[in-house]
Amino acid sequence: MVNFTLECPFCSLFTYTVIAYSILLTFIDSCSKQELPEMAEVIVTMEVGSDGVALITISNPPVNALAVPILAGLKEKFAEAMRRDDVKAIVLTGKNGRFSGGFDINVFQKVHKTGDISQLPDVSIALVTNTIEDAKKPVVAAVQGLALGGGLELAMGCHARVAAPKAQLGLPELSLGVMPGFGGTQRLPRLLGLSKAIDMMLTSKPILSEEGAKLGLIDAIVPPQELLKVARKWALDMSEMRKPWARSLHRTDKIGSLSEAREIIMAARQHVKRTFPNLPQHQACLDVIEEGIVHGGYAGTLKEVKVFNELVVSDTSKGLVHIFFAQRAISKVPKVTDVGLKPRTVKKVAVIGGGLMGSGIATALILGNIKVVLKEVNSEYLQKGIKTIEANVRGLVGRKKLSQAQGEKAMSMVSGVLDYSQFKDVDMVIEAVIENVPLKQKIFSEIESICPPHCILATNTSTIDLNLIGEKIKSQDRVIGAHFFSPAHVMPLLEIVRTEKTSAQVILDLMAVGKAIKKAPVVVGNCTGFAVNRTFFPYTQGAHILLHLGVDIFRIDRLISSFGLPMGPFQLQDLAGYGVAVAVGKEFANAFPDRTFRSPIIDLLIKSGRNGKNNGKGYYIYEKGSKPKPDPQVFPIIEEAKRQVNIMPGGKAISVTDKEIVEMILFPVVNEACRVLEEGVVVRASDLDVASVLGMSFPSYRGGIVFWGDLVGAKHIYASLKKWSEKYSQFYKPSRFLEERAKNGVPLSASLEISSRARL
Ligand SMILES: C[C@H](O)CC(=O)SCCNC(=O)CCNC(=O)[C@H](O)C(C)(C)COP(=O)(O)OP(=O)(O)OC[C@H]1O[C@@H](n2cnc3c(N)ncnc32)[C@H](O)[C@@H]1OP(=O)(O)O
């Protein structure tokens, strides 16, 4: 039930509630059953004070998203305020310390499912321009907490903006594959100048109200407790002409001359071309801004609506909106986060091993204000580990991600040890030594006997079965995987691996630690390679097969980069080092012998003195200060590898299109993702999407590996893999899950339940 609080015409402070049937119907129509619990609080209220100011408040917890009924409610309240003689001016605000987090992104998802853009209400012209900006009574936005996207656009439609300190102001729509659609592309440049406005839109980064005040977006900053008082006074001052009353869309003072504006837009276009080559929304946003500069703000808003409606149904928007919700879903783990448990505080963590991973993990922890004891086997290694942590922190200070003081504070949180003496009061241990089962087992036995009984016993192994690591200890409910990605203090993913015995409390605690150190924790099941490395193990293999089929490796890398991964599979091998490739390759060959393609290429490269980026020579040449250059001297090594394996049909290189190359690398990854889904290694398919984006840098605008697979279509993937498996190698053999989904027309991302129902 949606309640709208309306004003009593006889008593300005008395409110009563009526049920807004028409809005209720719209809302019920556009909502799924799961959203019903929030409905009672989706409300717009209006209270008219004895001062003649109508306070219109948006309430839609937790972020006051502009859901369809909220927008309808706003229109209704503004119309009423205009009608009423006792209302001289209006203040617009949001409930519970947040102005608004913008248009309701759930509506985008509904549009994506149905393709029906008529679900998007007319807000830009009907509400923001005609109702608010062109109102005959002044409107002041009282902004607190955040005004993002449509929220900021509403505020910019008002005639003045008063804000509390530290409020976040931004237009992040491009990060959802769309662009500002409530007039933001026109009003932001007019309020704070073209360059800054373009920068805010292209980067999607918010600014704080303090900066907004300096730039002219905010008219005054006031303490939160005085926000409404000052906003009311401001509104009254405007109504009585004591303060100017400006309509943002009509301003031109911050835009500069046409030629200056065009120069700025042209520079932005070049930047976008280089930085976001696959994304349509950035150039489109610049087109719309330019329209407003050339033909006026109103013309700009009209074009904005048109282009917005085109972008909202693009695959890019589908992918990015999917990832937005998928990232939020990872914090919901059945039987862990829904059973009333509370995470315990983790104040002190011991990290065993100060190598690249251990020191990176230690850095991440101290930056999250968690004390670290770093243990090594001798003082030389220990010093090296501490120095790496120092260098990590210094790097962040140098890049201005941390202040000097924050850097020093972080370093004061770490101490180095050579024995277990300081392990008696640790809340968690993260073992990060080399991938050696007996060594890890020994360490786990030692820490079990030394650490307190509540201590979490975590390992950073990237492949080894956790049951094996914890085999020799009693408290297997405390054993968990904390799989960080290198560099651990930078990469955002934390893969939390649970065994059947890991307790829900321990999983919850590690999730909380992950959040505290600003990682995205994805909880996965225990298997070789867990979710991410397991899914992506065919990535390198697929590249190797193509090499052996005679495809140019540098062409493969170029195509994969153009697809949107930061680098191709060969450059990635160079970067990771061949030692990793050999070790990981062995694990997978043991676990999945039926689908492992064995190539001698890495051994041949090592034999010829190459070790990738580590020694400056791999498939590429690495020289300080310049980009990696393809090295033609690898061609004879590749020829030798090809000769040894000899899989080219008729001894000739195969002829493949660019599209086929990308598919021959990535379809096997989707195929393995299917097995991961079938085995229940992840809670839901979208968790694997998040993990692929945050752990493997799979492009977020393609929605993650499973989402992308569904966009391409299970049928096409299955048919292609089947063809290649018959023609080239068993490596391509489609999994049973993929085959079933393709044959039954069920999306890969559909839950197992749905798929079995579909089969019946
Ligand atoms: C036409 C217009 O120009 C188009 C638009 O306005 S598009 C929308 C633009 N706005 C945005 O992109 C903001 C998106 N939201 C965010 O960045 C962050 O949620 C935030 C900074 C507002 C708050 O962050 P935080 O406090 O960490 O909370 P967070 O967990 O992200 O969100 C809380 C809940 O609000 C939901 N939510 C946040 N913003 C939402 C929005 N705009 N629409 C619908 N739901 C939203 C989240 O999905 C989450 O739901 P859940 O609890 O069911 O998982």
The ligand as a Tripos MOL2 file, in Angstrom:
@<TRIPOS>MOLECULE
LIG
   54    56     1     0     0
SMALL
NO_CHARGES

@<TRIPOS>ATOM
      1 C1         17.2580    9.8630  -15.4610 C.3       1 LIG1
      2 C2         18.3790    9.8750  -14.4530 C.3       1 LIG1
      3 O1         19.3470   10.7800  -14.9040 O.3       1 LIG1
      4 C3         18.9210    8.5130  -14.3220 C.3       1 LIG1
      5 C4         19.3810    8.2240  -12.9430 C.2       1 LIG1
      6 O2         19.1940    8.9340  -11.9920 O.2       1 LIG1
      7 S1         20.1280    6.7520  -12.8010 S.3       1 LIG1
      8 C5         20.5520    6.6480  -11.1280 C.3       1 LIG1
      9 C6         21.7530    7.4600  -10.7850 C.3       1 LIG1
     10 N1         22.1510    7.1640   -9.4380 N.am      1 LIG1
     11 C7         23.1420    6.3110   -9.1880 C.2       1 LIG1
     12 O3         23.7900    5.7860  -10.0610 O.2       1 LIG1
     13 C8         23.3970    6.0300   -7.7390 C.3       1 LIG1
     14 C9         23.4230    4.5430   -7.5200 C.3       1 LIG1
     15 N2         23.5840    4.2270   -6.1180 N.am      1 LIG1
     16 C10        24.7910    4.2850   -5.5220 C.2       1 LIG1
     17 O4         25.8000    4.6510   -6.0840 O.2       1 LIG1
     18 C11        24.8400    3.8510   -4.0970 C.3       1 LIG1
     19 O5         23.7660    2.9590   -3.8680 O.3       1 LIG1
     20 C12        24.6910    5.0320   -3.0950 C.3       1 LIG1
     21 C13        25.9580    5.8820   -3.1510 C.3       1 LIG1
     22 C14        23.4750    5.8610   -3.4080 C.3       1 LIG1
     23 C15        24.4980    4.4710   -1.6670 C.3       1 LIG1
     24 O6         25.5290    3.5710   -1.3860 O.3       1 LIG1
     25 P1         25.4590    2.6610   -0.0550 P.3       1 LIG1
     26 O7         25.0770    3.4800    1.0940 O.co2     1 LIG1
     27 O8         26.7580    1.9110   -0.0210 O.co2     1 LIG1
     28 O9         24.2710    1.6490   -0.2840 O.3       1 LIG1
     29 P2         24.0550    0.5460   -1.4160 P.3       1 LIG1
     30 O10        24.2230   -0.7940   -0.8070 O.co2     1 LIG1
     31 O11        24.8100    0.8480   -2.6420 O.co2     1 LIG1
     32 O12        22.5210    0.7770   -1.7530 O.3       1 LIG1
     33 C16        21.5150    0.5110   -0.7700 C.3       1 LIG1
     34 C17        20.3240   -0.0500   -1.4840 C.3       1 LIG1
     35 O13        19.7640    0.9880   -2.2830 O.3       1 LIG1
     36 C18        19.6060    0.5340   -3.6160 C.3       1 LIG1
     37 N3         19.8140    1.6790   -4.5080 N.ar      1 LIG1
     38 C19        20.7890    2.5970   -4.4550 C.ar      1 LIG1
     39 N4         20.6060    3.5240   -5.4140 N.ar      1 LIG1
     40 C20        19.4820    3.1580   -6.0660 C.ar      1 LIG1
     41 C21        18.7710    3.7130   -7.1590 C.ar      1 LIG1
     42 N5         19.1390    4.8390   -7.7530 N.pl3     1 LIG1
     43 N6         17.6740    3.0580   -7.5780 N.ar      1 LIG1
     44 C22        17.2450    1.9410   -6.9750 C.ar      1 LIG1
     45 N7         17.8790    1.3770   -5.9330 N.ar      1 LIG1
     46 C23        18.9820    1.9910   -5.4950 C.ar      1 LIG1
     47 C24        20.6750   -0.5280   -3.7910 C.3       1 LIG1
     48 O14        20.3500   -1.4030   -4.8320 O.3       1 LIG1
     49 C25        20.6590   -1.1960   -2.4470 C.3       1 LIG1
     50 O15        19.5650   -2.0780   -2.4260 O.3       1 LIG1
     51 P3         19.6470   -3.4610   -1.5730 P.3       1 LIG1
     52 O16        19.8590   -3.0370   -0.1580 O.co2     1 LIG1
     53 O17        18.3330   -4.1030   -1.8340 O.co2     1 LIG1
     54 O18        20.7990   -4.2340   -2.1150 O.co2     1 LIG1
@<TRIPOS>BOND
     1     1     2 1
     2     2     3 1
     3     2     4 1
     4     4     5 1
     5     5     6 2
     6     5     7 1
     7     7     8 1
     8     8     9 1
     9     9    10 1
    10    10    11 1
    11    11    12 2
    12    11    13 1
    13    13    14 1
    14    14    15 1
    15    15    16 1
    16    16    17 2
    17    16    18 1
    18    18    19 1
    19    18    20 1
    20    20    21 1
    21    20    22 1
    22    20    23 1
    23    23    24 1
    24    24    25 1
    25    25    26 2
    26    25    27 1
    27    25    28 1
    28    28    29 1
    29    29    30 2
    30    29    31 1
    31    29    32 1
    32    32    33 1
    33    33    34 1
    34    34    35 1
    35    34    49 1
    36    35    36 1
    37    36    37 1
    38    36    47 1
    39    37    38 ar
    40    37    46 ar
    41    38    39 ar
    42    39    40 ar
    43    40    41 ar
    44    40    46 ar
    45    41    42 1
    46    41    43 ar
    47    43    44 ar
    48    44    45 ar
    49    45    46 ar
    50    47    48 1
    51    47    49 1
    52    49    50 1
    53    50    51 1
    54    51    52 2
    55    51    53 1
    56    51    54 1
@<TRIPOS>SUBSTRUCTURE
     1 LIG1         1 GROUP 0 **** ****
